[in-house]
Amino acid sequence: MNMLADKVALVTGAGSGIGLAVALAYAKAGAKVIVSDINEQAGQEAVQQIRGAGGQADFFKADSSLASDNEALVQFAVDTFGKLDIACNNAGIGGEAALTGDYSLDGWKKVIDINFNGVFYGCKYQLEAMEKNGGGVIVNMASIHGAVAAPLSSAYTAAKHAVVGLTKNIGAEYGQKNIRCNAVGPGYIDTPLLAHLDEEHVQTLISKHPIGRLGKAEEVAELVLFLSSDKSSFMTGGYYLVDGGYTAV
Ligand SMILES: NC(=O)c1ccc[n+]([C@@H]2O[C@H](COP(=O)([O-])OP(=O)(O)OC[C@H]3O[C@@H](n4cnc5c(N)ncnc54)[C@H](O)[C@@H]3O)[C@@H](O)[C@H]2O)c1
């Protein structure tokens, strides 16, 4: 099924977890994919995986928290494959765990810089390239914590709520320019982001999902793929949960 035939897509944080699953899904759907990550080795491995499966991909090292890296990433996509049709702004971190009053200033800044400012920087340069190309699609990776609190992670909650707000604004501003922008809100997904948690913590998280397990990166990628394709042609400015029922309770 070539849902994304002839499309050029970029994915940030594509060396691991959800971003990797999205990059693989895009490539399988026929897109040429720019894999981007701050971790060069992981990103190169993702490219090899895509090429090994017969897909087209290239790697660009970028730190999402830097505006200049986001600008260079978009330029690389255009230079490499001629245009930019699709972008998934996925790179993110969990950040420090502390009560809001105890949250360190550096810890706060780091999470906001990567999880929120990075998404804005990405969108800013992607929108420019997409306008030149006559249209495009952006999918921003939020979280259930774009809707509900993550106790002890107020920077994460604030950043993800901000991503949802930014996404709504872009949806409102760019519909007439043939650019759609949506956000995705995964529940807890079994990726290296959760690797530091002990078994008891994981069980507590599982118990908050009515489906009774953590999600899989591929289950998030399915939604991202749908939102990136023409199958979602009347959807923009939205925020879509893929959360095993977490926010229903
Ligand atoms: N895993 C979950 O439970 C979960 C739930 C909801 C939302 N999310 C969101 O999904 C996204 C991906 O998370 P994941 O679980 O796949 O994490 P992950 O740790 O498996 O992968 C994140 C990737 O982002 C890269 N990265 C980190 N900082 C970066 C930076 N400054 N610039 C560029 N790349 C950077 C890492 O190198 C890594 O390859 C994040 O935005 C996260 O907040 C995750």
The ligand as an SDF file (V2000), in Angstrom:
LIG
                    3D

 44 48  0  0  0  0  0  0  0  0999 V2000
    7.1970    6.5930   25.3750 N   0  0  0  0  0  0  0  0  0  0  0  0
    6.1010    7.1620   25.8450 C   0  0  0  0  0  0  0  0  0  0  0  0
    5.4630    6.6580   26.7910 O   0  0  0  0  0  0  0  0  0  0  0  0
    5.5780    8.4330   25.2410 C   0  0  0  0  0  0  0  0  0  0  0  0
    4.2450    8.7900   25.5050 C   0  0  0  0  0  0  0  0  0  0  0  0
    3.7380    9.9640   24.9650 C   0  0  0  0  0  0  0  0  0  0  0  0
    4.5350   10.7680   24.1660 C   0  0  0  0  0  0  0  0  0  0  0  0
    5.8240   10.3980   23.9440 N   0  0  0  0  0  0  0  0  0  0  0  0
    6.6180   11.3130   23.1180 C   0  0  0  0  0  0  0  0  0  0  0  0
    7.0500   10.6520   21.9660 O   0  0  0  0  0  0  0  0  0  0  0  0
    8.2940   11.2010   21.5400 C   0  0  0  0  0  0  0  0  0  0  0  0
    9.2960   10.0780   21.3500 C   0  0  0  0  0  0  0  0  0  0  0  0
    9.4520    9.3790   22.5690 O   0  0  0  0  0  0  0  0  0  0  0  0
   10.0140    7.8940   22.6420 P   0  0  0  0  0  0  0  0  0  0  0  0
    9.2620    7.2220   23.7090 O   0  0  0  0  0  0  0  0  0  0  0  0
   10.0830    7.2920   21.2960 O   0  0  0  0  0  0  0  0  0  0  0  0
   11.4790    8.2070   23.2070 O   0  0  0  0  0  0  0  0  0  0  0  0
   12.9060    7.5580   22.8830 P   0  0  0  0  0  0  0  0  0  0  0  0
   13.7700    7.9890   24.0170 O   0  0  0  0  0  0  0  0  0  0  0  0
   12.7900    6.1180   22.5610 O   0  0  0  0  0  0  0  0  0  0  0  0
   13.3550    8.3170   21.5480 O   0  0  0  0  0  0  0  0  0  0  0  0
   13.5690    9.6900   21.5230 C   0  0  0  0  0  0  0  0  0  0  0  0
   14.5840   10.0130   20.4420 C   0  0  0  0  0  0  0  0  0  0  0  0
   14.7480   11.4370   20.4320 O   0  0  0  0  0  0  0  0  0  0  0  0
   16.1380   11.7250   20.3500 C   0  0  0  0  0  0  0  0  0  0  0  0
   16.4070   13.0230   20.9430 N   0  0  0  0  0  0  0  0  0  0  0  0
   16.4420   13.3620   22.2480 C   0  0  0  0  0  0  0  0  0  0  0  0
   16.7600   14.6500   22.3900 N   0  0  0  0  0  0  0  0  0  0  0  0
   16.9240   15.1510   21.1440 C   0  0  0  0  0  0  0  0  0  0  0  0
   17.2690   16.4160   20.6270 C   0  0  0  0  0  0  0  0  0  0  0  0
   17.5320   17.4590   21.4300 N   0  0  0  0  0  0  0  0  0  0  0  0
   17.3280   16.5740   19.2930 N   0  0  0  0  0  0  0  0  0  0  0  0
   17.0760   15.5340   18.4660 C   0  0  0  0  0  0  0  0  0  0  0  0
   16.7740   14.2980   18.8940 N   0  0  0  0  0  0  0  0  0  0  0  0
   16.7030   14.1120   20.2080 C   0  0  0  0  0  0  0  0  0  0  0  0
   16.8250   10.6050   21.0980 C   0  0  0  0  0  0  0  0  0  0  0  0
   18.1880   10.4770   20.7050 O   0  0  0  0  0  0  0  0  0  0  0  0
   15.9700    9.3990   20.7040 C   0  0  0  0  0  0  0  0  0  0  0  0
   16.4600    8.7700   19.5390 O   0  0  0  0  0  0  0  0  0  0  0  0
    8.6860   12.2350   22.6100 C   0  0  0  0  0  0  0  0  0  0  0  0
    8.2960   13.5010   22.1740 O   0  0  0  0  0  0  0  0  0  0  0  0
    7.8610   11.8030   23.8140 C   0  0  0  0  0  0  0  0  0  0  0  0
    7.5920   12.8890   24.6840 O   0  0  0  0  0  0  0  0  0  0  0  0
    6.3550    9.2510   24.4450 C   0  0  0  0  0  0  0  0  0  0  0  0
  1  2  1  0
  2  3  2  0
  2  4  1  0
  4  5  1  0
  4 44  2  0
  5  6  2  0
  6  7  1  0
  7  8  2  0
  8  9  1  0
  8 44  1  0
  9 10  1  0
  9 42  1  0
 10 11  1  0
 11 12  1  0
 11 40  1  0
 12 13  1  0
 13 14  1  0
 14 15  2  0
 14 16  1  0
 14 17  1  0
 17 18  1  0
 18 19  2  0
 18 20  1  0
 18 21  1  0
 21 22  1  0
 22 23  1  0
 23 24  1  0
 23 38  1  0
 24 25  1  0
 25 26  1  0
 25 36  1  0
 26 27  1  0
 26 35  1  0
 27 28  2  0
 28 29  1  0
 29 30  1  0
 29 35  2  0
 30 31  1  0
 30 32  2  0
 32 33  1  0
 33 34  2  0
 34 35  1  0
 36 37  1  0
 36 38  1  0
 38 39  1  0
 40 41  1  0
 40 42  1  0
 42 43  1  0
M  CHG  2   8   1  16  -1
M  END
$$$$
